[in-house]
Amino acid sequence: MLTQSHPWCFQPEHAALETLAAGFRAEGGIRERVAALGAAGLLQPRDTRSLAVVRRHLAYHAPLTDLAFVIQELGCTPLERAGALPEVVAEARAGRRVLAFGLTEPNAGSDVRGIETRAERDGAGWRLTGTKHFISNAPDCDGAVVFAVHEGTVGCWFVEAPPTSAQSVAAHSIGRLELDGTPAVRVAERGFGLAFATLERCRPSVGAAAVGLAARALDETVRHVHARHQFGAPLAALPVVRLRVAEMAVELELATLATLHACWKRDAAAPGERTAASSAVGKLAATEAAQRIIDAAVQLHGGAGVEEESVVQQLYRAVRPLRIYEGATDVLYTVIAEAILGPA
């Protein structure tokens, strides 16, 4: 439990929340998982450290549940910051409405300034035209927060029941928003600030999800090397295996510390204070470490580690997208460099 092993970072309310998250389980698709999360009270607005303790446990047990959780957060945060559509937010927080966060496009991934989706006035309302892709929860969503261009400025809109198509990526529920004159409600005239503030808040929690995946990989590996015998002894007796497991444990602790520091710094920030660099460090350090930890787990499992039903194989597929979404590793290095050296 993070709140017990790293008490310096938390308050009593975080411990109660972690106990709830640690015991939470859900089955079914995204809709069923969102509904269960809402019924359990896990979707209510909280600070970034709360996102971390929840995501660490959800990812450990079921990466799809973690995805359902964080995309609700990504969808709700811009609306809450803009003070828009409180009834939509209330339904989403209760688990009765599935949201999506529509930022990425075929020609605007890491460089979101390349957004091509257009917003046009339609009487008193708006219509959006363009394609968003790699949008988590898109195939299951009831509504989407969408960033689009109007008169040279990127704004933020909300689209009710957007037309979607599915994409196949690992165990994710992911797809496209196919907008073709689709009716929308404007949330904010200037959307970049909302988008970046949302990512700064949620980005460190990606590190917590990575820590959860890595912790599961380490636990599975410890069980395996005690149970598996080679050369007349359990694998756990072999010096090379002991070294590898110790390396995994060290990487996991460092990843946890980087994540928690980033979350604490976001929560301690003054109103309007940017924490882009620390958020980037937290996500980058944890997701890269988790990839290495899980790769080592697969290696130590041998052939069993690449079987489809293997837990560590599933973790390997689950961790890889974390190094891309909400800021790819190479882009995060750019963010960190800019904070140290200034703009290029």
VOPAGU-2260 file (C-alpha; in pm, 1 decimal, decimal comma):
REM VOPAGU-2260
SITE   aa  ch    i         X         Y         Z
SITE  MET   A    0       0,0       0,0       0,0
SITE  LEU   A    1     152,6     329,7    -109,8
SITE  THR   A    2       6,2     525,4     179,6
SITE  GLN   A    3     177,7     290,1     425,0
SITE  SER   A    4     510,6     249,1     246,5
SITE  HIS   A    5     543,2     619,4     157,0
SITE  PRO   A    6     347,3     803,4     429,2
SITE  TRP   A    7     532,6    1133,2     376,6
SITE  CYS   A    8     330,9    1188,4      58,5
SITE  PHE   A    9     -20,9    1133,3     188,1
SITE  GLN   A   10    -301,7    1246,0     417,4
SITE  PRO   A   11    -546,7    1019,2     606,8
SITE  GLU   A   12    -809,5    1052,1     333,0
SITE  HIS   A   13    -565,0     901,9      83,7
SITE  ALA   A   14    -527,9     590,5     300,0
SITE  ALA   A   15    -904,1     536,4     311,2
SITE  LEU   A   16    -925,9     580,7     -65,3
SITE  GLU   A   17    -642,1     336,2    -125,2
SITE  THR   A   18    -814,6      72,0      86,2
SITE  LEU   A   19   -1125,4     114,6    -129,7
SITE  ALA   A   20    -925,4      97,2    -455,0
SITE  ALA   A   21    -722,5    -205,2    -343,7
SITE  GLY   A   22   -1037,7    -409,8    -291,6
SITE  PHE   A   23   -1217,0    -292,3    -605,3
SITE  ARG   A   24   -1288,6    -537,6    -888,5
SITE  ALA   A   25   -1502,3    -500,2   -1200,1
SITE  GLU   A   26   -1585,5    -718,8   -1497,7
SITE  GLY   A   27   -1727,0    -663,1   -1844,8
SITE  GLY   A   28   -1663,2    -390,3   -2097,7
SITE  ILE   A   29   -1587,4     -22,3   -2051,2
SITE  ARG   A   30   -1949,6      69,7   -1975,0
SITE  GLU   A   31   -1981,1    -190,9   -1702,1
SITE  ARG   A   32   -1648,5     -90,6   -1549,3
SITE  VAL   A   33   -1730,4     282,1   -1555,2
SITE  ALA   A   34   -2065,9     210,2   -1391,7
SITE  ALA   A   35   -1897,2       3,3   -1120,0
SITE  LEU   A   36   -1631,5     270,0   -1059,1
SITE  GLY   A   37   -1901,4     534,4   -1025,5
SITE  ALA   A   38   -2111,4     323,2    -789,8
SITE  ALA   A   39   -1805,1     268,6    -570,1
SITE  GLY   A   40   -1740,6     643,2    -551,6
SITE  LEU   A   41   -1399,9     614,1    -721,5
SITE  LEU   A   42   -1480,9     866,5    -996,5
SITE  GLN   A   43   -1536,6    1163,5    -768,2
SITE  PRO   A   44   -1305,5    1466,0    -817,5
SITE  ARG   A   45    -991,9    1442,0    -606,5
SITE  ASP   A   46    -629,5    1554,0    -609,7
SITE  THR   A   47    -350,6    1402,7    -819,4
SITE  ARG   A   48    -216,4    1185,2    -538,5
SITE  SER   A   49    -562,8    1028,8    -517,0
SITE  LEU   A   50    -548,1     947,8    -888,1
SITE  ALA   A   51    -213,5     781,7    -822,0
SITE  VAL   A   52    -326,9     554,1    -539,2
SITE  VAL   A   53    -634,6     448,2    -734,3
SITE  ARG   A   54    -452,7     385,6   -1062,3
SITE  ARG   A   55    -174,0     188,3    -896,6
SITE  HIS   A   56    -424,4     -70,2    -773,3
SITE  LEU   A   57    -655,9     -70,8   -1073,5
SITE  ALA   A   58    -364,8    -127,0   -1313,0
SITE  TYR   A   59    -221,7    -401,9   -1091,6
SITE  HIS   A   60    -540,5    -607,0   -1116,9
SITE  ALA   A   61    -697,8    -501,2   -1450,0
SITE  PRO   A   62    -545,0    -251,8   -1696,2
SITE  LEU   A   63    -881,0    -213,6   -1873,1
SITE  THR   A   64   -1040,6     -89,1   -1550,0
SITE  ASP   A   65    -756,4     159,2   -1510,1
SITE  LEU   A   66    -824,9     283,9   -1863,0
SITE  ALA   A   67   -1194,8     327,0   -1787,3
SITE  PHE   A   68   -1104,0     525,2   -1476,9
SITE  VAL   A   69    -851,7     768,1   -1622,6
SITE  ILE   A   70   -1042,6     851,7   -1940,5
SITE  GLN   A   71   -1338,6     957,6   -1727,9
SITE  GLU   A   72   -1097,1    1188,6   -1548,3
SITE  LEU   A   73    -959,0    1326,1   -1875,4
SITE  GLY   A   74   -1312,6    1392,5   -1996,2
SITE  CYS   A   75   -1437,1    1556,5   -1677,0
SITE  THR   A   76   -1138,7    1779,1   -1596,5
SITE  PRO   A   77   -1168,6    2025,4   -1890,1
SITE  LEU   A   78   -1542,6    2065,7   -1831,2
SITE  GLU   A   79   -1488,2    2127,1   -1460,6
SITE  ARG   A   80   -1208,7    2376,2   -1517,9
SITE  ALA   A   81   -1424,8    2564,8   -1768,8
SITE  GLY   A   82   -1731,9    2549,6   -1543,0
SITE  ALA   A   83   -1926,8    2397,9   -1831,2
SITE  LEU   A   84   -2199,6    2133,4   -1856,6
SITE  PRO   A   85   -2221,7    2042,0   -1487,0
SITE  GLU   A   86   -2498,5    1791,4   -1557,7
SITE  VAL   A   87   -2268,0    1599,5   -1794,4
SITE  VAL   A   88   -1990,2    1599,0   -1536,1
SITE  ALA   A   89   -2226,1    1478,5   -1263,1
SITE  GLU   A   90   -2344,5    1186,1   -1475,8
SITE  ALA   A   91   -1988,1    1096,2   -1572,6
SITE  ARG   A   92   -1865,3    1110,4   -1211,9
SITE  ALA   A   93   -2154,5     884,5   -1110,5
SITE  GLY   A   94   -2057,9     633,3   -1381,2
SITE  ARG   A   95   -2377,6     684,3   -1581,8
SITE  ARG   A   96   -2205,2     842,5   -1882,2
SITE  VAL   A   97   -1883,6     736,7   -2061,1
SITE  LEU   A   98   -1665,5    1021,3   -2185,5
SITE  ALA   A   99   -1376,4    1048,2   -2430,8
SITE  PHE   A  100   -1098,0    1306,7   -2463,6
SITE  GLY   A  101   -1058,2    1403,4   -2830,7
SITE  LEU   A  102    -718,6    1565,8   -2885,9
SITE  THR   A  103    -502,0    1341,6   -3108,0
SITE  GLU   A  104    -541,5    1342,1   -3487,9
SITE  PRO   A  105    -368,8    1163,5   -3779,0
SITE  ASN   A  106    -154,1    1474,2   -3840,9
SITE  ALA   A  107    -150,6    1610,1   -3485,5
SITE  GLY   A  108     -15,0    1362,7   -3234,8
SITE  SER   A  109     269,3    1494,8   -3023,7
SITE  ASP   A  110     243,9    1830,1   -3203,0
SITE  VAL   A  111    -111,3    1925,5   -3107,1
SITE  ARG   A  112     -66,2    2264,0   -3270,7
SITE  GLY   A  113    -122,7    2078,4   -3597,4
SITE  ILE   A  114    -491,0    2018,4   -3515,5
SITE  GLU   A  115    -700,4    2021,2   -3832,7
SITE  THR   A  116   -1049,1    1953,9   -3696,6
SITE  ARG   A  117   -1259,6    2261,5   -3773,4
SITE  ALA   A  118   -1542,4    2425,5   -3583,9
SITE  GLU   A  119   -1804,3    2632,3   -3767,9
SITE  ARG   A  120   -2097,4    2829,2   -3638,4
SITE  ASP   A  121   -2442,8    2695,5   -3714,6
SITE  GLY   A  122   -2690,5    2957,5   -3601,4
SITE  ALA   A  123   -2669,3    2963,9   -3224,7
SITE  GLY   A  124   -2472,0    2638,2   -3219,2
SITE  TRP   A  125   -2161,3    2478,5   -3365,6
SITE  ARG   A  126   -2062,1    2195,6   -3598,2
SITE  LEU   A  127   -1730,2    2009,5   -3603,2
SITE  THR   A  128   -1560,3    1843,8   -3899,8
SITE  GLY   A  129   -1248,8    1630,7   -3876,7
SITE  THR   A  130   -1108,6    1300,9   -3748,0
SITE  LYS   A  131    -966,0    1223,7   -3406,7
SITE  HIS   A  132    -786,8     891,0   -3370,7
SITE  PHE   A  133    -633,3     672,2   -3100,2
SITE  ILE   A  134    -904,1     806,0   -2870,1
SITE  SER   A  135    -944,6     583,5   -2564,7
SITE  ASN   A  136   -1302,9     476,6   -2487,0
SITE  ALA   A  137   -1421,9     622,9   -2821,0
SITE  PRO   A  138   -1615,5     309,2   -2925,2
SITE  ASP   A  139   -1806,2     314,4   -2595,6
SITE  CYS   A  140   -1846,9     685,0   -2527,5
SITE  ASP   A  141   -2170,8     878,5   -2481,1
SITE  GLY   A  142   -1996,3    1212,3   -2528,9
SITE  ALA   A  143   -1654,5    1356,6   -2607,4
SITE  VAL   A  144   -1453,6    1665,0   -2521,3
SITE  VAL   A  145   -1307,9    1771,2   -2856,4
SITE  PHE   A  146   -1041,0    2027,9   -2941,5
SITE  ALA   A  147   -1087,0    2202,8   -3276,3
SITE  VAL   A  148    -982,5    2517,6   -3465,0
SITE  HIS   A  149   -1202,6    2821,3   -3523,0
SITE  GLU   A  150   -1061,2    3133,8   -3686,3
SITE  GLY   A  151    -705,5    3026,3   -3613,0
SITE  THR   A  152    -761,1    2951,7   -3243,6
SITE  VAL   A  153    -789,1    2606,8   -3086,4
SITE  GLY   A  154   -1102,0    2590,5   -2874,3
SITE  CYS   A  155   -1278,0    2320,0   -2676,0
SITE  TRP   A  156   -1619,3    2170,7   -2757,6
SITE  PHE   A  157   -1841,4    1892,6   -2627,4
SITE  VAL   A  158   -2003,0    1648,5   -2869,0
SITE  GLU   A  159   -2297,7    1438,2   -2761,7
SITE  ALA   A  160   -2291,7    1076,8   -2888,4
SITE  PRO   A  161   -2020,8    1134,1   -3152,9
SITE  PRO   A  162   -1995,4     901,9   -3454,3
SITE  THR   A  163   -1707,2     659,9   -3390,8
SITE  SER   A  164   -1515,9     371,0   -3541,8
SITE  ALA   A  165   -1298,9     119,6   -3357,8
SITE  GLN   A  166    -922,9      70,9   -3377,2
SITE  SER   A  167    -742,3    -238,9   -3253,5
SITE  VAL   A  168    -468,0    -160,9   -3000,1
SITE  ALA   A  169    -365,8    -419,6   -2736,6
SITE  ALA   A  170    -633,9    -452,2   -2468,3
SITE  HIS   A  171    -752,0     -93,4   -2507,6
SITE  SER   A  172   -1097,9      26,5   -2595,6
SITE  ILE   A  173    -981,3     276,5   -2856,1
SITE  GLY   A  174   -1104,0     428,8   -3178,1
SITE  ARG   A  175   -1175,5     731,9   -3395,5
SITE  LEU   A  176   -1419,0    1018,3   -3369,2
SITE  GLU   A  177   -1551,1    1066,3   -3723,7
SITE  LEU   A  178   -1686,8    1420,4   -3719,3
SITE  ASP   A  179   -1866,8    1544,2   -4030,8
SITE  GLY   A  180   -2064,2    1855,7   -3952,5
SITE  THR   A  181   -2139,8    1701,6   -3613,0
SITE  PRO   A  182   -2335,2    1927,9   -3370,6
SITE  ALA   A  183   -2135,0    2048,6   -3070,3
SITE  VAL   A  184   -2149,6    2279,9   -2768,6
SITE  ARG   A  185   -1858,2    2516,8   -2713,4
SITE  VAL   A  186   -1690,2    2468,0   -2376,9
SITE  ALA   A  187   -1416,5    2732,2   -2407,9
SITE  GLU   A  188   -1297,9    2968,8   -2678,3
SITE  ARG   A  189    -935,4    2894,9   -2592,4
SITE  GLY   A  190    -874,8    2523,8   -2551,7
SITE  PHE   A  191    -498,8    2479,1   -2536,0
SITE  GLY   A  192    -485,6    2592,0   -2174,8
SITE  LEU   A  193    -756,3    2342,3   -2080,4
SITE  ALA   A  194    -584,0    2060,7   -2267,7
SITE  PHE   A  195    -239,9    2124,0   -2118,4
SITE  ALA   A  196    -375,1    2175,4   -1765,6
SITE  THR   A  197    -565,5    1847,3   -1793,0
SITE  LEU   A  198    -255,4    1660,9   -1909,9
SITE  GLU   A  199     -37,5    1815,0   -1638,3
SITE  ARG   A  200    -286,7    1690,4   -1381,7
SITE  CYS   A  201    -332,8    1341,0   -1522,3
SITE  ARG   A  202      15,1    1275,6   -1667,1
SITE  PRO   A  203     184,7    1185,6   -1335,3
SITE  SER   A  204     -90,1     932,6   -1269,7
SITE  VAL   A  205      21,0     744,6   -1582,0
SITE  GLY   A  206     336,9     676,7   -1385,4
SITE  ALA   A  207     123,4     530,2   -1106,7
SITE  ALA   A  208     -47,3     295,5   -1352,2
SITE  ALA   A  209     295,9     189,5   -1477,6
SITE  VAL   A  210     402,9     123,8   -1117,6
SITE  GLY   A  211      95,9     -95,4   -1072,4
SITE  LEU   A  212     176,6    -299,3   -1381,5
SITE  ALA   A  213     541,1    -333,0   -1278,6
SITE  ALA   A  214     450,6    -435,5    -923,0
SITE  ARG   A  215     228,8    -711,5   -1060,7
SITE  ALA   A  216     512,5    -826,4   -1287,9
SITE  LEU   A  217     753,0    -841,2    -993,9
SITE  ASP   A  218     505,4   -1036,5    -780,4
SITE  GLU   A  219     438,4   -1283,0   -1062,7
SITE  THR   A  220     813,3   -1326,0   -1111,9
SITE  VAL   A  221     882,0   -1392,7    -744,2
SITE  ARG   A  222     614,7   -1663,1    -743,7
SITE  HIS   A  223     751,7   -1815,6   -1062,6
SITE  VAL   A  224    1118,6   -1830,4    -961,8
SITE  HIS   A  225    1029,3   -1998,3    -632,3
SITE  ALA   A  226     807,8   -2256,6    -803,4
SITE  ARG   A  227    1018,1   -2329,1   -1111,8
SITE  HIS   A  228    1309,7   -2571,6   -1067,2
SITE  GLN   A  229    1611,4   -2592,7   -1299,5
SITE  PHE   A  230    1950,1   -2756,2   -1249,3
SITE  GLY   A  231    1828,7   -2924,5    -933,3
SITE  ALA   A  232    1716,4   -2609,8    -751,3
SITE  PRO   A  233    1450,0   -2340,6    -769,7
SITE  LEU   A  234    1532,2   -2054,0   -1003,8
SITE  ALA   A  235    1530,4   -1828,3    -698,2
SITE  ALA   A  236    1854,6   -1995,0    -583,7
SITE  LEU   A  237    2048,7   -1900,5    -898,2
SITE  PRO   A  238    2272,4   -1593,7    -853,2
SITE  VAL   A  239    2184,0   -1443,5   -1190,3
SITE  VAL   A  240    1811,5   -1470,3   -1113,3
SITE  ARG   A  241    1855,3   -1315,2    -770,2
SITE  LEU   A  242    2045,9   -1024,7    -925,4
SITE  ARG   A  243    1778,6    -968,3   -1189,1
SITE  VAL   A  244    1495,1    -970,2    -933,3
SITE  ALA   A  245    1686,2    -727,8    -711,2
SITE  GLU   A  246    1733,4    -494,7   -1010,2
SITE  MET   A  247    1360,3    -509,8   -1078,1
SITE  ALA   A  248    1283,7    -417,4    -717,2
SITE  VAL   A  249    1522,9    -121,5    -724,2
SITE  GLU   A  250    1372,0       7,2   -1050,2
SITE  LEU   A  251    1022,7     -26,7    -905,3
SITE  GLU   A  252    1108,1     176,5    -595,0
SITE  LEU   A  253    1274,0     452,9    -797,7
SITE  ALA   A  254     975,2     464,8   -1034,3
SITE  THR   A  255     739,4     489,2    -738,7
SITE  LEU   A  256     934,3     775,4    -584,6
SITE  ALA   A  257     947,7     968,2    -913,2
SITE  THR   A  258     574,5     925,7    -960,8
SITE  LEU   A  259     478,7    1028,6    -608,9
SITE  HIS   A  260     704,1    1334,1    -619,1
SITE  ALA   A  261     540,7    1448,4    -944,3
SITE  CYS   A  262     192,1    1396,6    -799,7
SITE  TRP   A  263     279,0    1578,6    -476,0
SITE  LYS   A  264     429,9    1869,0    -669,3
SITE  ARG   A  265     115,6    1901,8    -881,5
SITE  ASP   A  266    -102,9    1906,4    -569,7
SITE  ALA   A  267     124,2    2158,1    -392,6
SITE  ALA   A  268     135,1    2395,9    -691,4
SITE  ALA   A  269      -2,9    2746,8    -650,4
SITE  PRO   A  270    -306,7    2843,1    -861,5
SITE  GLY   A  271    -189,4    2890,6   -1218,1
SITE  GLU   A  272     155,6    2742,5   -1150,2
SITE  ARG   A  273     281,3    2514,2   -1427,4
SITE  THR   A  274     426,1    2175,2   -1339,7
SITE  ALA   A  275     488,1    2048,5   -1690,6
SITE  ALA   A  276     849,2    1945,3   -1625,7
SITE  SER   A  277     790,4    1757,5   -1299,3
SITE  SER   A  278     483,1    1587,1   -1446,0
SITE  ALA   A  279     694,4    1482,5   -1744,8
SITE  VAL   A  280     970,8    1345,1   -1522,0
SITE  GLY   A  281     724,1    1140,3   -1318,4
SITE  LYS   A  282     558,0     983,6   -1619,4
SITE  LEU   A  283     878,8     927,4   -1814,6
SITE  ALA   A  284    1076,8     770,9   -1529,8
SITE  ALA   A  285     797,8     534,5   -1427,0
SITE  THR   A  286     684,2     417,5   -1769,3
SITE  GLU   A  287    1038,2     353,5   -1892,4
SITE  ALA   A  288    1125,1     164,8   -1573,1
SITE  ALA   A  289     803,5     -37,1   -1592,1
SITE  GLN   A  290     887,6    -143,6   -1946,9
SITE  ARG   A  291    1226,7    -270,7   -1830,9
SITE  ILE   A  292    1081,6    -445,7   -1524,8
SITE  ILE   A  293     814,2    -623,9   -1725,6
SITE  ASP   A  294    1062,6    -719,0   -1997,8
SITE  ALA   A  295    1279,2    -878,8   -1728,4
SITE  ALA   A  296     973,0   -1060,0   -1592,9
SITE  VAL   A  297     900,6   -1207,6   -1935,9
SITE  GLN   A  298    1264,6   -1315,3   -1968,9
SITE  LEU   A  299    1267,6   -1485,7   -1628,8
SITE  HIS   A  300     946,8   -1672,0   -1714,1
SITE  GLY   A  301    1113,5   -1816,9   -2025,1
SITE  GLY   A  302     880,1   -1971,7   -2279,5
SITE  ALA   A  303     589,4   -1947,5   -2037,4
SITE  GLY   A  304     631,8   -1570,7   -2042,3
SITE  VAL   A  305     524,6   -1535,6   -2404,1
SITE  GLU   A  306     222,5   -1764,0   -2397,6
SITE  GLU   A  307     -98,9   -1573,0   -2467,2
SITE  GLU   A  308    -255,1   -1663,6   -2133,5
SITE  SER   A  309      57,6   -1557,8   -1941,9
SITE  VAL   A  310       1,9   -1265,3   -1704,8
SITE  VAL   A  311     344,7   -1116,7   -1778,7
SITE  GLN   A  312     280,4   -1132,3   -2153,3
SITE  GLN   A  313     -42,7    -940,3   -2099,4
SITE  LEU   A  314     143,0    -688,3   -1884,3
SITE  TYR   A  315     401,1    -644,5   -2159,9
SITE  ARG   A  316     127,7    -552,3   -2406,1
SITE  ALA   A  317     -41,8    -327,6   -2152,3
SITE  VAL   A  318     266,1    -125,5   -2054,3
SITE  ARG   A  319     384,9     -39,1   -2404,0
SITE  PRO   A  320     112,9     220,7   -2485,1
SITE  LEU   A  321     185,5     403,2   -2158,0
SITE  ARG   A  322     517,2     518,0   -2306,0
SITE  ILE   A  323     322,1     689,1   -2585,6
SITE  TYR   A  324     -10,2     828,6   -2465,9
SITE  GLU   A  325     -37,0    1155,5   -2270,6
SITE  GLY   A  326     309,1    1251,6   -2393,6
SITE  ALA   A  327     547,4    1012,1   -2566,4
SITE  THR   A  328     883,8     963,1   -2396,4
SITE  ASP   A  329    1079,4    1158,4   -2658,0
SITE  VAL   A  330     835,7    1449,8   -2638,4
SITE  LEU   A  331     865,5    1452,6   -2258,6
SITE  TYR   A  332    1243,6    1484,6   -2288,9
SITE  THR   A  333    1175,6    1795,1   -2498,7
SITE  VAL   A  334     946,1    1935,1   -2227,3
SITE  ILE   A  335    1210,5    1874,3   -1961,9
SITE  ALA   A  336    1488,8    2024,5   -2174,8
SITE  GLU   A  337    1282,6    2336,3   -2238,0
SITE  ALA   A  338    1231,1    2382,1   -1863,5
SITE  ILE   A  339    1607,2    2363,6   -1807,4
SITE  LEU   A  340    1745,2    2535,8   -2118,9
SITE  GLY   A  341    1459,0    2754,9   -2233,0
SITE  PRO   A  342    1286,5    2738,1   -2572,7
SITE  ALA   A  343    1492,9    2601,2   -2861,3
